[in-house]
Amino acid sequence: MTSSSVDYTIGGVKIHFPCKAYPSQLAMMNSILRGLNYGQHCLLESPTGSGKSLALLCSALGWQQAQFDKTRGGGSEDQSQSYKTSGDHKRSNISIPCDCVCHSKVSPASKETSVKPDVVDLTASPSKETSEQLHAGSQTTKSLPRQKFPDSHLGKTSQFSILADQDDFQPARKRIRTAESKGVVFTEEMPEMNNHPSGPQQWTAKAKNHGDDLASSCSSPECFQCPCASTKGSVKDENAKKMIPKIFFGTRTHKQITQIAHEMKRTAYSTTPMTILSSRDHTCVNPDVAPHSHRNELCKDLREGKDGRSCRYYHAVQKMSHQSKLQLVHGMQQAWDIEDLVSLGKRLRSCSYYAARELMQSSRIVFCPYNYLLDPMIRESMAIDLAGHILVLDEAHNIEDCARESASFTLDNNGLLMCREELDGMVNNNIRRSQHELLRNFCYSLTNWIQESQSLLSDRGYENAFKVWSGKDILGIFHGLGITSDSFQMLKKTLAEVLEKEEAEGFVSGNEDTKQVATISSSASTVLKGLFMVLDFLYRDNCRYCEDYKVALQKNYAWVSKAPPEHQDAQGFMVQLSNKQRRKIKMKTEVLTLSFWCLNPAVAFSDLSGRVHSIVLTSGTLSPMGSFSSELGVKFSIQLEASHVINKSQVWVGTVGEGPQGRKLCATFQHAETFAFQDEVGALLLHVCQVVAKGVLCFLPSYKMLDKMRDRWTITGVWKKLEQQKTVITEPRGGGKGDFDELLQIYYSAIKCSEERDGALLMAVCRGKVSEGLDFTDDNARAVVTIGIPFPNIKDLQVELKMKYNDQHCKSRGLLPGHRWYEIQAYRALNQALGRCIRHRNDWGALILVDNRYKNNPNKYITGLSKWVRQLVYHHDTFSGAMHSLETFSQAQQKWSHADCQLSAVSSPGSPSITKDSPALPKPLDRLDSSHTPMKAGLESPEWQRTINVALAVQPFQPKTPVNDLHLTSVSCTCRETRNERGACPSVIS
């Protein structure tokens, strides 16, 4: 953590923020802390690139640390001071200070020199004016005396870190705080315990040569968070530990977890004990298992010692399964990501998958994909208990879909038959015969019913037939099969028994003697667990959720790779196939599936909402927020829609309804299939690539449309022209993680080293890997082009059933009507794609929405866009007008980016200083006018255009390189990251 950190006191909780917070971040932290203090649920929308992840981490971890301080009887100030200096010492040889009471002694000198922060009343939501008051500290409701220091010390941040390094590790010297502590208090009606933070204490770390003094100071009360204490030797206060909730931080993908871990490393809380839960696909380090696709089965076989082999990595998991070893022995003191743990596992020959699970017990914050927290089967297998803890779900715009999927299960008929055969084998081999026989009879009943029900299937077209039952109907059918609520409970108990790998044989010398017992395969147990999971929801609380389920039996055809069947010749002899003939061929095969679809995401959330301390849902695309409470069945008492941190002149947002040839562009299914539409889109995209330098992202509604566009453009020659202009990369439909990462690296490299071609074009799909959670900062995405509106497939049976379900319950449960739910799914996917462009306060880019429906019916199609995009939309009447406007915007932004680099070079060490008498320098475009008003789409010039007209009229700076040839922008220019509030580079302010 750098010396530019700022302390905020919000709701009685001190938050250490690594930089001056944006108003949207302050509003988020205020909302989160209110929710945590009162045990309420929060629904928070903050645009992509506004720093919501940092606000989430600091507020949640700061609140948690305050609770730990209270259980120790005070010491919030000394703990906070320790956090302040933790980042400055991460490269020192000093061991990290432990977290226990006995190492938190207070010195009288420290009490005398401690300084309390200023207090600013921010009861209302932070606006621009209050934000300026907050950061300037000009208007305070309570000013406390603070120690004065020379101005020379206050103006040199480098001296702060030097003095901190000297003072923090001098045990014999009085501790002197060299920087003034500035803080902010949000005044709320908090409980008494939260209104009075603990008094200041001093927490100092001793050097290694004073280790004896530290050891001798360890006395009563006992440590319960001390990493230097032995796990077995110390007596821990279990009740105190249970009082402090863990933070379970869920994101949509593993890639987003890596980004969150990097954000945490920036904060003062980077040494907080943590772990990351993930699949074996990301963490398995055994070279005999990792390269294979069926890692779960291979891992289980090795751990059980089948075929006389075992996993040496699993048996060495203790090398890295304790927080103290991880931090003190292996040097992972700061926040780490999955790659760090995997690298350590390879080096130590230890299992990083099981180490991460073991670390969960002593972690204060646990990161994982959020389906790990919602899916009951995954929670059970990973031993995740959320009772009383904090549940934070970032990028939660897809949480409704994820919750429905976690309470649903689709069973392949072949998988059920395989499971039945395994159970048959267990019965025939007399292995726990009575239990396996009960489960086998259940499978026989179900398979027989599926075969009989095939005659009821109705033709749906496209070689697809189906039959749908309601949850209530299916319970009646199961009752006829002998499966009732009571018998199901017996089946659940039986399944748990047969999955036990050991059973008792008797007692030997007073001790119970056990023996190993064979169990069914993991694939068979997965089938039974999935079935029992949905049946448990159906029978729960007197069949409370039966109306929330639809059960569909579907028959369709798929191309499956199979070995050719053996056949006989004319004489009846079997024909021997050659090696070439034995190769697997694709054969059209009938596929029969039974799906238990949950149409109400509140079913999955019913396990969470009443048990956790607080639920915090955040994303950049949550609107309309009212649907979340009704869909999830959770009362979100605290809701927030934050504004974007960028200025309106930094982004170009326009709709384009016609192509270069003047043809109307409407990306409905009927129009998108025509060659005329495909040719116009190809010509439009080529023009955009010629106008916008560096990285361009193009999103289409589906992989099917992407394939058709690419095939058509290959024939017409547009694809070749695109490749001559930029390096063209297409998002793969499937493939492994390594293949996708390799393609992304090619894209980034093409932008960084654009010699022959000007950057790169990435063709992607809404709801795909590229549109969710990837960070395309600065030159990596100077323009995002969206073709059409990504509505879900209306022909999909599950989509159709969900729409009917919402229409049926919209009045009784407050759900969105079916057609409105359908539209919201499209806009959330569209907004996620648009959010790939602007990633931080000083970023800039263009958002190009290609479809004439935006202009023809703005009340319907524009209102679904994110708030910050909706306010900036400009409808262009002609294609040429749109391209001219886009070119002007792009050239102007490149010009100012080049000017920023020049300013950085002039103000570098050794260069002449710039004073008030120096020639006038251009202001960045995004700071010329800060009093913008929302624009009426299509009635006046865009905000950025009016700003550019003012700026270009002065012409204070002319780059040596012509604007048209100026492709290199200031990606690595540090001044763009350190602008002050007015947008000027700090190094040129006199």
N, C-alpha and C positions, 0 to 999 in steps of 0.2 A: 504494500500500500504506500502511495506517495505522500509527500508532505502536503499536497494540495487537498487532502481529505477534509470533509466538513462534518461536524456533528450536528444532528437534529434530535431534539427531544419532542416526541410525539406521544401524547396520551400517557405521559409519565415514563416512557421508555426511551432510552438514549440509543440512537441509531448512528452508526459510523458509516458514512457514505464516502466512496472513494473520490468523489468530485462534487462540484456544485450541482445540485439536483435540478432537473427541469420541473416546471410546474406540474406536468402530468405525473412525474415520478413522486412528487410530494403528495399529490392527491391520492395516488395509489397506496403509498405507505400509510397515509392517514386512514384510508378505508380498511386496509388489511389489519392494522393494529386495533382499530375499533372492533373488528370481527373477532380477533384473537382474544382481546380483553373480555369480551362479553360472550364468547363461545357461539358466535353467529356465523352464518354462511355468507360468502361474498361472491359477487358476479361483476367482474371488472373488465372493461374493454379499453384497450390502449393501442393505438396504431402501431404497426410494425415499424421498428426503427426508433421508437420513442423511449427505449431503455426500460421496458417493463420487467425484464428478467432480473436486472440489477436491483430494481425496487422490490421485487418479490423476495429475492435472497436476503437483502439487508434487513428488511422489515421483519421477516419471519425468524431469521437467525438472531436478530437483535432482541426480539421479544423473548425468544427461548433463552438467550443468555441472561436476560433480566430475571427470568424465573429461577434459573440456577443460582443467581446471586442472592435472591430472596431466601431460598432454602438454606443457604449458608449463613444467614443472619446478617446480610448486608454486603457491602463491598462492590457495588456497581461501578463506582468511580475508578477504583483501582483496576478492576477487570477491564473497563473500557480503555484505560490508559495502556494496558498490556496489549489489547487488540490494536490500538493505534500504532504501536511500534513493532507489531509482529511482522509487517511487510518489510520494514526497513532492515530486519535482522535475518532475512531468509537465507542470506549467503554467508552468515557468520558461522563460526564453529561452536557457538554456544548451544547447548541442548535447549529445546523448547521448554518454557516454564510449564510446570504441571498445573492441573486445574483444581487442586484440592485446597481445603481450608487451611491446612497446616503450612502451606507454602504461600499463603496470602497474608502475611503479617503486616500490620500497619505501623509505619514509623511516624513519630510525632512531627518530624520535619515535613513529611509529605502532606500531613493534614494542613500544616500552616501554609504551604505553597500551592495547594490545590485551588483551582479557579472554577467557579460555576459559570455555565453558559448564559448568554443573554436570552431573554424570553420574549417571543413575538406572538401576539394573539392572532391565530389563523383559524378561528372557528369556522368561517365560511370557506368554501372551496377555493383553492389558490387560483387567483386570476393573474393576469400579467402584472397588474399594479401591486398586488400583494406579494407576488413573487419577487419583484424588485425590492420591496420593503424587507422581505425575508432575507435576501442575499446581502443587501446593503446594511441591514441592521439599523436602519435610520429611525424607525418608530418602534419603540419597545414599551411594553406594559410594565416591565420591571427590570431595572438595570442594577446589577450587582457590581461592587468594586472589583477591579481586576488589576493585576500587577502590570506596571508599565515597562515597556522595553524600548530601546532606541529604534527609530524608524529603519535604520539600516538592516536590523535583524528581521524586521517584518517584511521587508521587500525582497529578501534573498531566500528563496525556498531551498537552495542547496545547503545553506548554513543550518537549516532546521534539521535535515537528516544527519548532518555531521554531528551537531550537538546532541541529537537524540542518541546516536550511536555511542557517544562518549558518556552521556549521563546514565543511560539505562543499565549499564554494566559496570558501574563503579560502586561497589557495596559500601565503601566507607564515606562517600560524599553525599552531601545533601542533594536531593533530587530537585532540580529547577526546571519548570516548564518554560520553554523558550518561545512558544507560540501562543497567541491568545486563542482561547477556545470559544468558538461561536456556535451557538445552538439555537434551535427553534422548538417551541412548545405549541402543540395543537391543544387548545383548552377544550376538554370534553367533560361531560358528567361521568367520570370514571368512578369505580368503586374506590373506597378509601385506600385500599392496599396499593392501588395503581397510581394514586395521586401523589404519593410521597416516595420517590425513589430513594434508595439507600444512600446514606452519606458517603462522601468521598473517602476512598482509601487508596493506598499506594501499593501497586503490585510490581515488585522488582525481581529480575532474574539474576542469579549469581553466576559468576564464571565457574569454570570447571574446577579451579583450584580451591573453590569454597564449597565443594560438594560435601565435605564432612559436616560443615555447619548446617547445610540443608538437611542432611540426613538426621542430624541430632535434633533439628527443630520439628521433625515429624512426630507429633504426639497427639493425644486425644484432642478434639474428636477424630474419629477414624476417617481416612480418605475413602471416597467412593467414585472419584473421577480421576484419580492420580495415575498417569500412565507408567510411573516408575515403580508403582507398587505391584507386587505379585498378585496374579489373578486368584491363585489358590490361598495365598497367605493372608490377604487382607480381608477384613470383615466389612461388607458393603451394606449400606443402608438401602435396602430394597424399596421401602416405602417412599423414601425421598426420590429415588429414581423413577418410580411410577408416577409421581406427581408431575414430572416434567414431560410434556408430550414430545414425541419424536416428530420430525417433519418428513413426510413421504411426498417427494417432489416428482410428479409424473409428467412426461412429455410424450409426444406422439411417436417419435422415432429415436433410435440410438444416436443418430447424427446430432439431434437437438440436445441430447444429454451431454455430448462432448462440448457443444457451444456453451451450455449452462455451466459446466465445470470450469471452462476458461473464464467465464464471467465471475465465478466464485473466487477464482485465484486472484482477481483484482481487488477483492474486498478485504476488510480487516478481519473477516471471519474465515479466512482461507485455511486456518489450522483446525477448524471444527472437525471432529471425528465423523467420517462419512463412508459411504459405500455406494456402489453402482450395481444394481441387479440387471442381468442380461442373459441372453440365451447362450447355449453352447456354441452356436454359430459364430459368436463374437469373442468368446472367452476360452474355448477349449485349446489347450496347448500340447496335448498328447499327439505326436506325429502319426500315431497309428489310428487315430480317431478323427482328427480335425479335417483331413482332406475329403472325408466321406459325407454323403448327404444324410445318411441315417445315423447321425452322431448320438442321438439319445439312446437308441437301442444298443449301439456298441459300448457306450459308456456304462449302461446298466450291466451288460454282460461282463465287462472287465471288473466292475466293482463287486459283482457277485462271484467272481473267480471261475466263470465257466471256461471249459477247455483248459483248465489248469493255468490260466493267465490272470494277471491282476494289473491294476493301474498304479504304477509307481508314483505318478503325479498326485493322485488322490490321497495316497498314504503319506505324502509329504506336505499336506495342506496346512499343517500346524506352523510351517515356516513363515506364513504370511497371513494367518487368520486372526491376529490380534492387533488392535490399533497401536499399542505401545511398540510392537516389533516393526510395524509398518512405518511409524514416524521416527522412532529413535534409532532403529537398527538399519533400516533400508532407505532412510532419508526422504520418505514421501511425507514431508511435514506440511506441504501446501496441498491445496485441492488438486486431485488427480482425475484423469479420465480412464476409459476402458483400456486404451492403448498402453498407458503406463502400467496398469496392473498386469496386462498380458505380457508385456516385456519383462516385468519382474518375475512372473511365473515361469517364463522360458529360462531366465537366468538361474533361478533357484530350483528348477525342475519341480515346481509345485503347481497344484491345480488352482488357477485363478477363478474358475467358475464357482467352486465350493468355498474358496477363500472369501469371495464377495458375499456369499450367503452367511458365512460365519461372522463376518465383520458387521453384519446388520445388528447383532445383539448389542454391540457397544457403540453404535453410530448414533449421532444426534440427527443427522439428515441422511435420507436414503433416496437415491435417484433411480428411476426405472421408467420404462414405457408405461403409459397409464392403463393399458389393458392388463398389466400385472396386478393393478389395484382393483380393477372392476370385475375381472373374470374370476368366479368362485373357484374354478378348477386350478387356475394358476396360483391364486392366493393360498390354496391348500398345499399344493406341491412345493411352493417356495416358503411355506411357513410364515406368511405375512399376516400379522394381527394388527388391525387398524383401530381397535377399540381405544378411545381416549386420545388418539393422536391427531395431528394436523394433516390434512389432505390438500395438497396444492397441485392443481392440474393446469399446466401451461399449454398453450395452443389448443384450447378446449373447444374450438369451433366444431370439431368432429365428435364431441363427447356423446351426443345423442346416438349416433350410429354405432359407436364403440360399445355403449351400454346395451343397446339392443342385441348386438352380435355376441356380447359376453353372456347373455342369458338365452342364447339360441344354440341349436345344435343340428347339424346335418349328418345323416347316417347313410353311408353307401351300403347297398344290399350285399355286395360281395364282402365287405368288412364284417357285417353281421353274421354271414355264413361262416367266415373264417373264425370268428369268435365262438360260434356254436360248435365248430369242429374241435377247437382247443378244449372247450369244456367237456365235450364228449370223450376226448382222450384222457382227461383227468379222471372222469368217472370210471372209464374202462380200466385204468391203471390203479384204481382204488386209492387215489390221493385225495384226502378229505372228501370222500365220496358224497356224503349227505349234503354238504354245502355246495359243491360244484353241481350236483344234480339239480338243486333248486334253481341255480342260475341258468343251467342248460335248459330247463323246462320253460323258463321265461323267454329265452332266445327262440326256442321252438314255437312258442305261441305267437311271438311277434313275426317271425318269418312266414309262418303259415297264413297269418292275417294279411301280410303284404302280398303274397301270391294270390290270395282270394280277391283282394281289392283291385287288382290290375284290370279286371273286367269293368270297373267303374270309371276308368280314366276317360277323360274327354280330350278330343284332339284340339290342340292350340295352334297348330300350324308350325312350320319350320321343323318338322319331324319331332314335335314335342307334344306330349299328352300329360294331363295332370288331373288331380282330384284334391280338393281342399276341404278340411274339416275344421270346425271351431274347437277351441280348447275344451269346451263343455261337452261337445259331441265325442271327442276322443277319449275323455274320461269315462263316458258311458260305454264306449267300445272296449276299453281296457277292463272295465268292470265285468263285461261278458267273458273276457279272457281270464278272469280270476285275479286281476291285478287291482286291488283296492288300496285305500290309504294305509290300512293296517298291514296288509301283505307287503306293500312297498317298503314300509319301515323294516320289516324282517329281511327283505332283499338287500337293503342298504347295509344292515348289520352283517349279513352273510358275505357281501362283497368285501367289507373291511377285514373280515376274518381270513378269507382266502388270499388276500394280498399280503398278509403277514408271512415273512420268510422263515420264521422260527415258530416252533410250538413246544409246549412243555411235555417232557417225558416222565417226570417224577422228581423226587428229591434225593439228592446224594449228599450225605453228611450235613443235612439241614439246609442245603442250597438247592434251588430249583435247577434241574438239568433240562437243557433244551436241545433240539436237533434242527438241522436245516431241512426245509420242505420246498419242493418245487412249486413254482407259481406260474400263472399264465403270463404270456408275453406282454410287453408294454403296449403294443398296438391293440391287443384284445382288452386290456384293462382301460385304455383310453376310450374305446367304444362304450364299455359299460359305465364308466364314470360320466361320460357325456350324456348318455341316456338318463342316468339317475339324477344328474344335475337338473335337467329340464323337468323331469317328473317331480323332483323335490319342489320346484317352483309351482308346478301345477297343483300339487296336493297341499301346499303350505297354507296355513291359516284358514282351514276349512274351504280349500279351493278358491281362495281370494283372487288369484291371478289367472284363473282359467280363461276368462274372456279376453285376456291380453295376448293370447296365443292363437296362432293358426298353424295347422299341421298339413303339410302338402306332400303328396306322393307324386313324383314326377318321373316320366320315362322319356329319355332322349337318346341321341346317338353321338358317339365321340370316336375320333380316330386314335386307336391305341396301338402301340408297338408290341407285336406278338411274334413268337416263332411260328413258322408255317406248320400246320397240322400234318401228321403222318397219314399216308394214304396207300391203298393197295393197287397192284396192277391188275391186268385182265385175268390172270391165273389165281388171284387171291393172295399173292405174296406181298409183304410190306416192301415199299420202295425205299431204298437207302438214298438220302439226300446228300448232295455234295456240300462242301463247306460254304460255297457261295449261296446255295439254296437254303442253308440253315440260318442265314442272317435274318434278323428280325425285320418284319415288314409291317407297315401300318395297315391295320384292319378296322373296318367300321364295326363298332361294338355297341350293343345296347347297354345303357347305364340306367339303373333304377335307384332313386334316392328318396329317403324319407326325411323331411325337414321339419323341425320344430322351431317356428319363427316367433320370436317375441317382438310384438309391435309397440310395446310400451317401455321406454328406457327406464322408467321409474321402478320397474321390477328389479333390475340389477342394483339400482341405487338404494333400494329398500334395505339392503344389508349394511349400508354405509351411513346414511343420513342420521340415523338415531344413535349411532355408536361413536362416531368420531367427534373430536373437540370442535373442529371447524373445517369447512370445505371452502376452498378458494379456487374459483374458475377464472381463468384469464385468457384472452386472445385479442387479436386485432380485428376479428370479424365475428362478433357475437350478436349483433343486431339482426332481427328484433329480439331484445333481451327478455321480453315477456314470455316468450315461448319456452325458455329454459326452465322456469319455475313449474309450469304446467307439465312439460314433457318429462322432467326428471323427478317430479314429485317432491321438490325441495324448496323450502321458503328461503329465498335469498334476501335477507333483511337489508343488506348493504349492496348497492349497485352503483356503478360509475361508468360514464362514457367520457374518456379523456380526449383532449385535443392533441393534434400532432405537434411535434417540436420544431418542424421545419417552417420556413417562410413560404408563402404561396408562390413567390417568384422562382423557387427552386424546382418546380415541377410543371411539366406541360401535360395537360390532360385534354384529349380531344377525341371526338367520335368521327369516324369516317364512314360515310354511307354509300360511296361509289368508288369505282376503281379508275385507273388511268384512262380507260376507254369510255368512261362515263356510264358504265353499266351499274345498276343498283346491286348492292351487296347485302343479301339477307341469308344468313347461314342456317336456315331451317333445313330439315332433312331433304325436302324436295329440291331446293335450290342448290344445296351443297353437292348433290350428285351430278350436277351438270358440268360439262367441260368449260362453259363460259364463266361460271363462278370460279372454278379452280384456276383458270388462266388469269382472271382479274386479280385474285388474291396473290398469285405468284408474282405478277408485275408490281403490285403494291408493295409486297415484301422486299422486292429487289430495290425499289426506290428508297425505302426506309433504310436499307443497308448501305446505300450510297450516300445518304444524308447524315446518318448517325454513325459516328466512329466507335471503335472498340466493340464492347459486347452488346448483343441484341438477343432477347429472349422472345420466342414466338410460341404461344400456347393455343392449342386446338382442343375442341371438346372431347375427342375420343381418339384412340389409337387407330380405329378404322379410318377416320377422316385423314389422319396423319399419313397412313399408308397410301391412301388414294391420291393425296396431294403430291407426295413424293414420286409415285409412279407416273402421274400426269406430267409433272414438271421435268422428269427425266426424258420423256418423249418430246416435249416441246422445246427443250434446251434451256429452260429457266433454271433448272437445278445446276447446270454447268456454269451459268452466269453468276449464280449465288456463290458457288465455290471459288470463282475467280475473284469475287469481291471480298469474301470472308471464308474462314474455315467453318464448314457446316457440319454440325453434329446432331444426331437424332437420339432422343431418349429411347432406350431399349424397353420393349414390352415386359420382358422378364429378366432372367439372368441373375448372376450372383452379385454380391456386394462389391467384390473386387473389380468386376467388369465395369460396373457403374462408376466407381471411384476413378478408374483409369480414364474413362471418357471425360469426366469432369476435369481431370488434370490436363488432358489435351486441350480442353476449352480454355482453362485459365492460362495455359502456356501460350496459346495462340494469341490471346489478348495482350499478354505481357511482352511477347516478342513478335510484334506485328511488323515484319519487314516486307515480305512479298505481298501479303494481304492485310487489309485493315480490320484486325480483330477477328471475332468469331460470331456465328449465329447458332443458337441452340434451339432446335425444334423439340417442343415438349407437349405434354398433355395435362390438362387440368385434372386435379386429384392424383396426379402421378408423383414420382419421387422428386422431380425438380420443383414442383409447385409447393411442396410442403417442407418448411423448416430450413431450406438451404439459404445460405447468406451470400448474395451476389452484391458485394459492396463496390461502390465507386465505378471504375471502368468495366467491371464484370457484368454490369447491366445498366447501360445508359438509355436503353429503351426496352419496354415490354409491349409486345403486340399480342392482343387477344382476338382470335377469330371466332365470332359468334358468342353464344351464351351456353355454358355447359350444363344444360338440363339433364337430369338422370334419364335413363332409358325408360320411356313410358310403357314399353312393351314388357318390361321386367315384371314378373309375377309378384315379387316381394314389394316393389314400388307400388304396384296397383293395389295390393292388399293394405299397405300402410295408408294410402290416400283414403280408401274407404273407411278404415279404422278411425282416422282423424275426423272424417265427416260425421261418423256415428257418435263420437264422444266430444265433439268440439264445444257443444253447449254445456254438457254436464261436467266436464273436466277442464274447460277453458283452453283446450288445445286449438292450434291453428287449423283452419279448414284445409281439406286435402290439397286443393289447388295452390293455396298459399304456402303450405309446407313444401310442396314440389318446387315452387319458385325460389324459396329460401335456400334450398339445397344447391341450386345453381349459383345464386349470388355469393354464397359463402365460398364456393370453389373458385369463382371468378375473383373475388376480393383477395383470396390467398395468392393467386397468381400475380395480381397487380402489386401485392406487397413485396415481391422479390426485388423491387427496384430501389426504393428509398430506404436505406438501412441505418443512417445516422444523421445527425443534425446538419452536417455540412455536405451531405450527398445531394446529387441532382440527377434528374432523368425525365424521360417522357413516357407517358402511358397512352397507348393508341388503341382505342376500342373500335374494332372493325365490324360494323353491322348497322344497317339503317333503321333498325327498330329503336335504337336509343333516341334518335331524333324524332321519329314519327310518333312515338308514344313515351315521352319522358316520364310522365307520371307513373307509369308501370315499370319501366325498365331502368330508369335512373335512380329511383328511390331505393332500390335494393343495394346500391353501391355503398361502400363505407362512407362515413360522414365526411372525412377529410378529402376523399376523392369527389364526392357528390358536389361539394361546394366549388370545385374548380373546373367542372366539365364545361367544355366549349364545343358547340356543334358546328362543324365546318360544312359549308354548302357545296364546295367543290373539292376534288382531289388535289388539284394544283394549289389551291389556297391552303389546304392543310399541309402540303409538303413544303411550301414556301415558309409558312409559319414555323414548322418544325425545324427547318434548316436555319432560320434566323435564331431560334432559341438555342439550338445545339452549338452553333458557331460562337454565340455570345458567351455561353457557359464555358466553352473551351478557352475562350480568350481570357476570361477572368481566372480560370484555373491556372493558365500560363502566367498571368500576372501575380497570382499568389506565390508561385514558385520563384518568380523574380524577386518578390518582396522577401521571401525567405532567404534567398541568396544574399541580398543586400544587407539584411539584418543579421547575418551569421557572424560568429566571432571573428574579429580581425577586420570586418568591414566598417566603413564610416557610419557613424550613428545618424539616425534620421531625426530631425527636430522639427519644430513647428515652422521653421524658416525653409525647410526643404520643399521642393516642388510638390504640387498636389498629386496625390496618388489616388487611383481609382478605388472606389468602394466596391466590395463584392455585391453582386446582383441581389443576393438574398438578404441584404441589410439596407438597401437604399430607401425603402419605404416600409415602415413597420405598422402602418395604420390602414391595412387593407380591409375592405368590406367584402362580404360574400357577393359573388358575381351572378347575375342572372344569365343562365346559359343561353348563348346564341344572340344576345342583345348588345353586347359591347365587347371590346377587345379583351383578351385574357390579361390577368394581372401581370404576368411576367412580361407581356408585350409592352404594356404601358411603362413598366420599369426600364426595359431595355431602351425604349425610345428616349427616355430622359438621360440614360447613361451614355448612349452612343452619340448624343448631341454634343457632349463635352469633348469626347475623344482625347482623354488625358494621356493615354498610353497606347503605343503602337508596337506590337510584337515584331521582331525581325522576320519571323516566319509568317508567310501569308496564312490567313485564317483557314482557307480551304485546305492547306497542307498541314495544319496543326492538329496532329492526332495524339501526341503524348500529353496527357493531363497529369496533374500532380497526385498520383496515387500514393506516393511515399512522402509527400510534402507534409512535414510535421505541423506547419502552421495551420493547416486546415483542421487539425484535430484540437488545436489549442486556442481557437478564437475566443475573444471575450464576448460578453453579452451583446455588444453592438456589432459583432462580426469582424472586428479588426484584429489583425495579428498582434499579439501582446508585445512582440519584439520591436514593433515600430511605433509604439505609443510613447510619447515623451512624458 
